[in-house]
């Protein structure tokens, strides 16, 4: 879950926290987590492009895998809606609630229109 909210920065020292998403899974899901809560913003495309550029500096990234990133972004968004529902008592879930869920419906409709 490598995103800004999970970085502890102290001067020039950066520490990563929150490893609950670690484990065996699809590598392209790793592209979805850093843009959580920004996937609906105009800069999301640039953020993913930067991620893929950085990934390719270390490993090959087949085009077929890259083409699946929108699917994993959508999956991540749906999992966050599920998290809101299962953590409804938290301040974060209360602050996100219905607007986030409604925004997710819009993103799902756009995704399905694009890929169906």
N, CA, C and O atoms as a DFTB+ gen file, in Angstrom:
464 C
 N C O
     1  1       0.847      -1.180       0.000
     2  2       0.000       0.000       0.000
     3  2       0.890       1.241       0.000
     4  3       0.757       2.118       0.853
     5  1       1.793       1.297      -0.965
     6  2       2.776       2.371      -1.018
     7  2       2.143       3.629      -1.603
     8  3       2.063       3.807      -2.819
     9  1       1.697       4.497      -0.690
    10  2       1.137       5.789      -1.074
    11  2       1.564       6.806      -0.030
    12  3       2.056       6.434       1.035
    13  1       1.382       8.080      -0.325
    14  2       1.914       9.133       0.541
    15  2       1.452       9.017       1.985
    16  3       2.221       9.300       2.903
    17  1       0.204       8.603       2.199
    18  2      -0.319       8.499       3.561
    19  2       0.401       7.432       4.381
    20  3       0.294       7.418       5.607
    21  1       1.123       6.553       3.723
    22  2       1.816       5.469       4.416
    23  2       3.329       5.663       4.447
    24  3       4.086       4.701       4.575
    25  1       3.754       6.900       4.330
    26  2       5.175       7.233       4.441
    27  2       5.385       8.099       5.676
    28  3       4.663       9.072       5.891
    29  1       6.364       7.746       6.472
    30  2       6.782       8.579       7.594
    31  2       8.079       9.255       7.179
    32  3       9.092       8.595       6.951
    33  1       8.037      10.571       7.083
    34  2       9.192      11.328       6.603
    35  2       9.747      12.155       7.753
    36  3       9.030      12.941       8.374
    37  1      11.033      11.967       8.026
    38  2      11.726      12.697       9.074
    39  2      13.031      13.207       8.482
    40  3      14.034      12.494       8.440
    41  1      13.000      14.444       8.031
    42  2      14.178      14.991       7.369
    43  2      14.442      14.253       6.075
    44  3      13.602      14.245       5.175
    45  1      15.616      13.630       5.977
    46  2      15.970      12.872       4.775
    47  2      15.658      11.383       4.915
    48  3      15.969      10.595       4.022
    49  1      15.049      11.002       6.024
    50  2      14.717       9.603       6.275
    51  2      13.250       9.353       5.944
    52  3      12.362      10.077       6.396
    53  1      13.015       8.317       5.150
    54  2      11.650       7.929       4.792
    55  2      11.437       6.491       5.238
    56  3      12.236       5.606       4.929
    57  1      10.351       6.270       5.966
    58  2       9.993       4.915       6.401
    59  2       8.606       4.593       5.864
    60  3       7.713       5.440       5.852
    61  1       8.446       3.356       5.421
    62  2       7.177       2.895       4.862
    63  2       6.432       2.113       5.932
    64  3       7.017       1.272       6.615
    65  1       5.136       2.392       6.077
    66  2       4.281       1.651       7.003
    67  2       3.104       1.060       6.235
    68  3       2.926       1.348       5.052
    69  1       2.313       0.249       6.893
    70  2       1.062      -0.317       6.370
    71  2       1.326      -1.366       5.294
    72  3       1.300      -1.073       4.099
    73  1       1.573      -2.563       5.733
    74  2       1.880      -3.660       4.825
    75  2       0.733      -4.662       4.715
    76  3       0.961      -5.818       4.357
    77  1      -0.494      -4.239       5.017
    78  2      -1.612      -5.185       4.985
    79  2      -1.957      -5.655       3.576
    80  3      -2.627      -6.676       3.425
    81  1      -1.524      -4.951       2.557
    82  2      -1.777      -5.383       1.175
    83  2      -0.653      -6.249       0.615
    84  3      -0.715      -6.673      -0.539
    85  1       0.369      -6.513       1.417
    86  2       1.489      -7.331       0.939
    87  2       1.084      -8.796       0.843
    88  3       0.261      -9.282       1.618
    89  1       1.660      -9.466      -0.090
    90  2       1.409     -10.891      -0.233
    91  2       1.456     -11.278      -1.690
    92  3       1.826     -10.483      -2.554
    93  1       1.076     -12.504      -1.945
    94  2       1.047     -12.977      -3.319
    95  2      -0.140     -12.357      -4.034
    96  3      -1.238     -12.290      -3.481
    97  1       0.072     -11.912      -5.238
    98  2      -1.007     -11.304      -6.003
    99  2      -0.511     -10.886      -7.370
   100  3       0.557     -11.298      -7.822
   101  1      -1.302     -10.069      -8.005
   102  2      -0.966      -9.586      -9.337
   103  2      -0.036      -8.388      -9.213
   104  3      -0.303      -7.464      -8.444
   105  1       1.054      -8.406      -9.973
   106  2       2.012      -7.305      -9.910
   107  2       1.380      -5.971     -10.315
   108  3       1.753      -4.929      -9.776
   109  1       0.456      -5.985     -11.231
   110  2      -0.139      -4.736     -11.695
   111  2      -1.057      -4.107     -10.648
   112  3      -1.410      -2.933     -10.761
   113  1      -1.442      -4.873      -9.640
   114  2      -2.189      -4.287      -8.522
   115  2      -1.316      -3.259      -7.803
   116  3      -1.821      -2.301      -7.217
   117  1      -0.003      -3.472      -7.857
   118  2       0.924      -2.519      -7.245
   119  2       0.852      -1.145      -7.899
   120  3       1.227      -0.150      -7.279
   121  1       0.385      -1.074      -9.120
   122  2       0.214       0.222      -9.787
   123  2      -1.040       0.928      -9.289
   124  3      -1.129       2.155      -9.343
   125  1      -1.994       0.167      -8.810
   126  2      -3.272       0.742      -8.383
   127  2      -3.202       1.365      -6.991
   128  3      -3.854       2.376      -6.734
   129  1      -2.424       0.775      -6.099
   130  2      -2.438       1.268      -4.720
   131  2      -1.887       2.683      -4.547
   132  3      -2.450       3.441      -3.757
   133  1      -0.825       3.077      -5.236
   134  2      -0.325       4.436      -5.004
   135  2      -1.290       5.539      -5.440
   136  3      -1.208       6.662      -4.941
   137  1      -2.186       5.236      -6.349
   138  2      -3.106       6.293      -6.791
   139  2      -4.469       6.193      -6.105
   140  3      -5.420       6.869      -6.500
   141  1      -4.558       5.344      -5.076
   142  2      -5.806       5.267      -4.317
   143  2      -6.219       6.660      -3.867
   144  3      -5.403       7.437      -3.372
   145  1      -7.476       6.956      -4.043
   146  2      -8.095       8.237      -3.706
   147  2      -7.779       9.332      -4.727
   148  3      -8.241      10.464      -4.580
   149  1      -6.996       9.007      -5.761
   150  2      -6.690       9.960      -6.830
   151  2      -7.084       9.423      -8.202
   152  3      -6.915      10.110      -9.210
   153  1      -7.605       8.204      -8.246
   154  2      -7.865       7.567      -9.539
   155  2      -8.884       8.326     -10.384
   156  3      -8.947       8.126     -11.598
   157  1      -9.669       9.177      -9.773
   158  2     -10.659       9.968     -10.506
   159  2     -10.117      11.342     -10.921
   160  3     -10.789      12.087     -11.634
   161  1      -8.929      11.665     -10.484
   162  2      -8.334      12.971     -10.768
   163  2      -7.648      12.969     -12.138
   164  3      -7.211      11.920     -12.611
   165  1      -7.554      14.139     -12.774
   166  2      -6.922      14.219     -14.097
   167  2      -5.472      13.730     -14.122
   168  3      -5.021      13.211     -15.143
   169  1      -4.740      13.885     -13.026
   170  2      -3.327      13.488     -13.015
   171  2      -3.128      11.986     -12.843
   172  3      -1.987      11.526     -12.855
   173  1      -4.192      11.210     -12.686
   174  2      -4.056       9.757     -12.490
   175  2      -3.301       9.109     -13.648
   176  3      -2.461       8.238     -13.425
   177  1      -3.587       9.519     -14.862
   178  2      -2.904       8.953     -16.027
   179  2      -1.402       9.221     -15.962
   180  3      -0.599       8.332     -16.245
   181  1      -1.025      10.439     -15.593
   182  2       0.401      10.774     -15.470
   183  2       1.063       9.985     -14.342
   184  3       2.211       9.559     -14.470
   185  1       0.345       9.792     -13.247
   186  2       0.899       9.021     -12.131
   187  2       1.163       7.575     -12.540
   188  3       2.202       7.009     -12.201
   189  1       0.233       6.988     -13.259
   190  2       0.418       5.608     -13.721
   191  2       1.555       5.539     -14.731
   192  3       2.343       4.593     -14.717
   193  1       1.644       6.522     -15.596
   194  2       2.744       6.555     -16.568
   195  2       4.092       6.630     -15.859
   196  3       5.043       5.957     -16.256
   197  1       4.174       7.439     -14.821
   198  2       5.418       7.522     -14.043
   199  2       5.728       6.189     -13.375
   200  3       6.883       5.767     -13.321
   201  1       4.688       5.530     -12.869
   202  2       4.888       4.223     -12.229
   203  2       5.421       3.212     -13.240
   204  3       6.372       2.487     -12.948
   205  1       4.817       3.161     -14.425
   206  2       5.261       2.185     -15.432
   207  2       6.678       2.501     -15.914
   208  3       7.459       1.588     -16.184
   209  1       7.007       3.772     -16.023
   210  2       8.367       4.161     -16.416
   211  2       9.373       3.672     -15.379
   212  3      10.407       3.101     -15.728
   213  1       9.068       3.897     -14.113
   214  2       9.945       3.427     -13.048
   215  2      10.045       1.913     -13.000
   216  3      11.125       1.365     -12.782
   217  1       8.929       1.242     -13.203
   218  2       8.912      -0.224     -13.209
   219  2       9.837      -0.757     -14.295
   220  3      10.609      -1.690     -14.073
   221  1       9.745      -0.149     -15.471
   222  2      10.560      -0.609     -16.609
   223  2      12.056      -0.354     -16.411
   224  3      12.879      -0.953     -17.103
   225  1      12.408       0.506     -15.498
   226  2      13.828       0.705     -15.196
   227  2      14.412      -0.509     -14.477
   228  3      15.626      -0.714     -14.469
   229  1      13.538      -1.307     -13.879
   230  2      13.987      -2.459     -13.100
   231  2      13.649      -3.776     -13.792
   232  3      14.474      -4.690     -13.834
   233  1      12.447      -3.871     -14.328
   234  2      11.976      -5.113     -14.951
   235  2      11.241      -4.819     -16.247
   236  3      10.790      -3.698     -16.484
   237  1      11.129      -5.835     -17.073
   238  2      10.323      -5.737     -18.281
   239  2       8.851      -5.641     -17.883
   240  3       8.423      -6.265     -16.912
   241  1       8.094      -4.871     -18.623
   242  2       6.656      -4.767     -18.392
   243  2       5.946      -5.005     -19.719
   244  3       5.832      -4.095     -20.540
   245  1       5.472      -6.224     -19.928
   246  2       4.777      -6.518     -21.182
   247  2       3.551      -5.623     -21.365
   248  3       2.867      -5.283     -20.400
   249  1       3.291      -5.255     -22.594
   250  2       2.156      -4.384     -22.902
   251  2       0.841      -5.000     -22.417
   252  3      -0.044      -4.285     -21.948
   253  1       0.714      -6.318     -22.527
   254  2      -0.513      -6.987     -22.075
   255  2      -0.735      -6.773     -20.578
   256  3      -1.871      -6.606     -20.135
   257  1       0.346      -6.779     -19.803
   258  2       0.223      -6.518     -18.370
   259  2      -0.154      -5.061     -18.121
   260  3      -1.035      -4.767     -17.314
   261  1       0.518      -4.163     -18.816
   262  2       0.214      -2.737     -18.651
   263  2      -1.239      -2.443     -19.004
   264  3      -1.877      -1.606     -18.364
   265  1      -1.758      -3.116     -20.003
   266  2      -3.150      -2.903     -20.414
   267  2      -4.151      -3.288     -19.331
   268  3      -5.301      -2.853     -19.369
   269  1      -3.726      -4.093     -18.374
   270  2      -4.618      -4.519     -17.291
   271  2      -4.625      -3.564     -16.098
   272  3      -5.412      -3.754     -15.171
   273  1      -3.781      -2.561     -16.101
   274  2      -3.724      -1.641     -14.962
   275  2      -5.084      -1.015     -14.663
   276  3      -5.448      -0.947     -13.489
   277  1      -5.860      -0.552     -15.648
   278  2      -7.176       0.002     -15.315
   279  2      -8.081      -0.988     -14.571
   280  3      -8.887      -0.587     -13.731
   281  1      -7.946      -2.264     -14.881
   282  2      -8.732      -3.278     -14.178
   283  2      -8.345      -3.319     -12.705
   284  3      -9.210      -3.429     -11.836
   285  1      -7.057      -3.231     -12.425
   286  2      -6.615      -3.276     -11.039
   287  2      -6.910      -1.978     -10.298
   288  3      -7.133      -1.996      -9.088
   289  1      -6.913      -0.864     -11.000
   290  2      -7.333       0.399     -10.388
   291  2      -8.801       0.287      -9.981
   292  3      -9.178       0.714      -8.889
   293  1      -9.618      -0.277     -10.846
   294  2     -11.036      -0.450     -10.534
   295  2     -11.216      -1.419      -9.372
   296  3     -12.020      -1.168      -8.474
   297  1     -10.475      -2.520      -9.384
   298  2     -10.535      -3.484      -8.286
   299  2     -10.172      -2.813      -6.968
   300  3     -10.861      -2.995      -5.965
   301  1      -9.101      -2.046      -6.970
   302  2      -8.666      -1.352      -5.755
   303  2      -9.750      -0.411      -5.256
   304  3     -10.026      -0.352      -4.058
   305  1     -10.359       0.317      -6.165
   306  2     -11.419       1.253      -5.780
   307  2     -12.585       0.501      -5.142
   308  3     -13.121       0.939      -4.124
   309  1     -12.978      -0.624      -5.730
   310  2     -14.074      -1.418      -5.172
   311  2     -13.702      -1.984      -3.803
   312  3     -14.549      -2.052      -2.912
   313  1     -12.461      -2.385      -3.632
   314  2     -12.025      -2.879      -2.326
   315  2     -12.054      -1.775      -1.272
   316  3     -12.334      -2.039      -0.103
   317  1     -11.767      -0.550      -1.679
   318  2     -11.846       0.564      -0.736
   319  2     -13.294       0.862      -0.352
   320  3     -13.564       1.238       0.789
   321  1     -14.218       0.699      -1.279
   322  2     -15.641       0.837      -0.935
   323  2     -16.018      -0.232       0.088
   324  3     -16.734       0.051       1.049
   325  1     -15.542      -1.452      -0.115
   326  2     -15.797      -2.529       0.849
   327  2     -15.185      -2.188       2.208
   328  3     -15.787      -2.461       3.246
   329  1     -13.991      -1.593       2.203
   330  2     -13.350      -1.195       3.456
   331  2     -14.200      -0.156       4.179
   332  3     -14.375      -0.234       5.395
   333  1     -14.723       0.806       3.446
   334  2     -15.586       1.824       4.055
   335  2     -16.772       1.153       4.741
   336  3     -17.129       1.499       5.867
   337  1     -17.379       0.187       4.047
   338  2     -18.531      -0.508       4.619
   339  2     -18.189      -1.324       5.847
   340  3     -19.007      -1.436       6.761
   341  1     -17.002      -1.893       5.886
   342  2     -16.625      -2.733       7.029
   343  2     -15.971      -1.940       8.162
   344  3     -15.712      -2.485       9.235
   345  1     -15.707      -0.661       7.925
   346  2     -15.109       0.203       8.946
   347  2     -15.930       1.486       9.107
   348  3     -15.381       2.570       9.303
   349  1     -17.233       1.342       9.022
   350  2     -18.129       2.502       9.007
   351  2     -17.988       3.390      10.237
   352  3     -18.342       4.568      10.187
   353  1     -17.480       2.850      11.335
   354  2     -17.359       3.623      12.571
   355  2     -16.137       4.541      12.578
   356  3     -16.031       5.406      13.448
   357  1     -15.220       4.377      11.638
   358  2     -13.995       5.185      11.644
   359  2     -14.243       6.566      11.045
   360  3     -15.141       6.756      10.225
   361  1     -13.433       7.513      11.472
   362  2     -13.563       8.875      10.951
   363  2     -13.320       8.925       9.445
   364  3     -14.008       9.649       8.726
   365  1     -12.340       8.153       8.970
   366  2     -12.044       8.154       7.535
   367  2     -13.235       7.644       6.735
   368  3     -13.617       8.249       5.733
   369  1     -13.818       6.542       7.169
   370  2     -14.975       5.994       6.455
   371  2     -16.141       6.973       6.485
   372  3     -16.834       7.149       5.483
   373  1     -16.358       7.605       7.623
   374  2     -17.447       8.585       7.730
   375  2     -17.206       9.766       6.792
   376  3     -18.145      10.284       6.188
   377  1     -15.955      10.188       6.673
   378  2     -15.658      11.345       5.819
   379  2     -15.772      11.007       4.336
   380  3     -16.060      11.885       3.522
   381  1     -15.550       9.745       3.980
   382  2     -15.602       9.334       2.574
   383  2     -17.016       8.923       2.184
   384  3     -17.591       9.457       1.235
   385  1     -17.562       7.979       2.919
   386  2     -18.924       7.506       2.794
   387  2     -19.577       7.539       1.430
   388  3     -19.025       7.057       0.441
   389  1     -20.763       8.120       1.398
   390  2     -21.606       8.110       0.207
   391  2     -20.963       8.788      -1.006
   392  3     -21.033       8.227      -2.099
   393  1     -20.340       9.967      -0.873
   394  2     -19.733      10.571      -2.069
   395  2     -18.682       9.673      -2.731
   396  3     -18.611       9.603      -3.958
   397  1     -17.879       8.994      -1.931
   398  2     -16.862       8.106      -2.493
   399  2     -17.521       6.934      -3.207
   400  3     -17.102       6.537      -4.294
   401  1     -18.553       6.389      -2.584
   402  2     -19.264       5.261      -3.183
   403  2     -19.949       5.684      -4.478
   404  3     -19.892       4.962      -5.473
   405  1     -20.592       6.838      -4.472
   406  2     -21.236       7.332      -5.697
   407  2     -20.199       7.600      -6.783
   408  3     -20.441       7.312      -7.955
   409  1     -19.052       8.147      -6.405
   410  2     -17.981       8.364      -7.372
   411  2     -17.478       7.057      -7.955
   412  3     -17.099       6.990      -9.124
   413  1     -17.480       6.025      -7.133
   414  2     -17.059       4.704      -7.594
   415  2     -18.030       4.163      -8.630
   416  3     -17.614       3.538      -9.606
   417  1     -19.305       4.397      -8.427
   418  2     -20.303       3.963      -9.414
   419  2     -20.011       4.621     -10.759
   420  3     -20.062       3.962     -11.798
   421  1     -19.707       5.912     -10.742
   422  2     -19.370       6.613     -11.981
   423  2     -18.127       6.042     -12.647
   424  3     -18.095       5.873     -13.866
   425  1     -17.106       5.745     -11.855
   426  2     -15.887       5.151     -12.410
   427  2     -16.162       3.763     -12.978
   428  3     -15.611       3.394     -14.016
   429  1     -17.009       2.995     -12.303
   430  2     -17.379       1.659     -12.808
   431  2     -18.107       1.767     -14.144
   432  3     -17.838       1.002     -15.070
   433  1     -19.024       2.718     -14.236
   434  2     -19.756       2.900     -15.496
   435  2     -18.801       3.270     -16.622
   436  3     -18.915       2.744     -17.730
   437  1     -17.864       4.169     -16.350
   438  2     -16.885       4.562     -17.374
   439  2     -15.999       3.380     -17.760
   440  3     -15.704       3.179     -18.939
   441  1     -15.580       2.607     -16.774
   442  2     -14.740       1.430     -17.029
   443  2     -15.489       0.428     -17.901
   444  3     -14.954      -0.054     -18.899
   445  1     -16.717       0.120     -17.525
   446  2     -17.499      -0.862     -18.282
   447  2     -17.800      -0.369     -19.695
   448  3     -17.813      -1.160     -20.638
   449  1     -18.040       0.922     -19.845
   450  2     -18.287       1.476     -21.182
   451  2     -17.045       1.367     -22.064
   452  3     -17.139       1.095     -23.261
   453  1     -15.887       1.584     -21.456
   454  2     -14.638       1.553     -22.213
   455  2     -14.229       0.137     -22.608
   456  3     -13.683      -0.074     -23.691
   457  1     -14.487      -0.820     -21.743
   458  2     -13.970      -2.166     -21.958
   459  2     -15.023      -3.205     -22.319
   460  3     -14.714      -4.395     -22.391
   461  1     -16.249      -2.782     -22.543
   462  2     -17.267      -3.785     -22.900
   463  2     -17.557      -3.776     -24.386
   464  3     -18.385      -4.554     -24.859
